[in-house]
Amino acid sequence: VPQTDWVTAETVWAAIAHLEPNQGAAVAFGIATAADASSILMAERSDVTPDFVLVRGTKNQGRRRHVPRVEVMAPFLRHALAYALPEPSVLLFAPRPKMARDIRAACRAAGVPEFTARTLRHSAATWMVTAGVPYEVVAKFLGHGSTTMLQRVYGNLAPAGAAHLINERMRSQTVPAVYPTTTNQPDDEDHTDP
């Protein structure tokens, strides 16, 4: 069953502030790369290049992928790298057998909606779709082989998301205004005598 919940960037940062630094870094990496929980914990220092991040996904062939380093996710990736395990550690993040529990506790402490690593992945996708990024591009970022799942999950954007997308896409367009030329009277064919 596709997950439909997502959180805002403010919610993610609030939870990160209530986590141990390296654990908060793992959360930041998760949102920056749309990596699932196991991929986050497999992340290595050499996976991060100036242009791309290797996500070591294992669910299917497409999940192991290079995601671009994008400006909107840059603060999260910077945070992840700033609080990664120090060298000589190859891994960026310490093993977290109770990561989900710790994130829920951090959310409660911060007074924000609870989320999981899976929610982070869904949130990254939601932010992109709502901003108007084409499904094909979002699918590649997530490691999906097609847009089918995205269309099932995001095909019915919430009204606020749809309004944002329409406004952003049409802001540069000139939409002609239509003004009534007569008073607001019913058309003859719509008018029936009592």
Disulfide bonds with the S-S distance in Angstrom:
none
